[in-house]
């Protein structure tokens, strides 16, 4: 079963939901403000990108408020993954996982990945 972490009134979360619905792929929606993805799921998403910032919500209020643009470069990968796990709003949305693979963001490539797998 696919889990989509997002926020109901978020345009990118809605884009992810729409793509899965149109493809007829069942999923469970989880409010990322309440329950964050596991560190392992975050690590899976990190394995699909070339930079850790590609799984970080760099346009969010917390990112700006905490001045993370300056801090992330000084943090280890594990520290960043733990921070994302502790504060789900810092994770790029939609965050989609099936337990063995994860993606962060609503790029065409990410959504195509789930549609082609056709869970």
Phi, psi and omega in degrees: 000135178275140173244128176250115175268129180192195176230131188306320182262024179263129184296323180286325174297317179297323178298317178296315178299315181300316181298316180293317179298313181297331179274357180072027182263119179289146180206162174252130177268131177234129177289114185293344177284336183262315181231123180267154174299152178292160177299321180297317178296320177297320178297321177299316179295321179299326179294344181265355184234167181265346180220142181297331180297344180284351174249005180259136176282090184279356179256003183276164182296319182295319179303314180289314183300321182271004179054043184290340176305320181276333187272328186301323181295337180269351184264150175283163178303316181296320178297320180291316179299319178294319178299316178296321178294322181287329183229090184302333180294348177274353181272133177299136183251154351286147173258119185239134181215152172239010180096337178247338178216151180218151174225154178233124178105162185256031178296155179303320180299315180296313182293322178299322179305312182289322180294318180293328177288331174057038179317000000 
